Amino acid sequence: DGGITQSPKYLFRKEGQNVTLSCEQNLNHDAMYWYRQDPGQGLRLIYYSQIVNDFQKGDIAEGYSVSREKKESFPLTVTSAQKNPTAFYLCASSIGLAGFNEQFFGPGTRLTVL
Amino acid sequence: EDQVTQSPEALRLQEGESSSLNCSYTVSGLRGLFWYRQDPGKGPEFLFTLYSAGEEKEKERLKATLTKKESFLHITAPKPEDSATYLCAVYNQGGKLIFGQGTELSVKP
């Protein structure tokens, strides 16, 4: 079955720690995205990538980093510089950015700071 | 400023009671409007894409329509399993997908 997987489903972070969220897709999509979802707010774009070894900052990139070494994978690292990281993180992919295509989402990772 | 506003924030219906959810948008050059369904603790599930005013899409009890300034998601004779948060999103000219805050729908038996 084609789809997007995210792991872990739940993640707990201590103050000062960096944590990495995994996102893998087998849809052969070129574009991948990371969003953050907070209660009462719309999804906010953190980073996106249109092609391997290239990525761009979204609206709230501070305190986050990404890599795109493989087409299928787009991990997100939440660094200690992110002061309010507790949120629901969603990874998405689309055929390509240029075509304004629908984005398909993974199941999400809920990150909690202890 | 590009913006998407959904109303109402929450909607409670009885089973079988039809209603509509609204998504109004202000973007320079609409490149597509998307509806998603999101269940608690899960990722959004894609429902519909609409590209031009007058376009309509249907799926089971759901029907999405589009005008130049807004979209409606009509729910006909809803069932409890239709309870979820419905998200609307639009692409702006720059290729960024802008999301509304969602409408939380609750359908009681």
Interface residues (C-beta under 8 A of the other chain):
Chain A: I4 Q6 Y33 G40 Q41 G42 L43 L45 G58 F88 L90 L97 A98 F100 N101 E102 Q103 F104 F105 G106 P107 G108 R110
Chain B: V4 R31 G32 F34 Y36 G41 K42 G43 P44 E45 F46 T49 L87 A89 Y91 G95 K96 L97 I98 F99 G100 Q101 G102
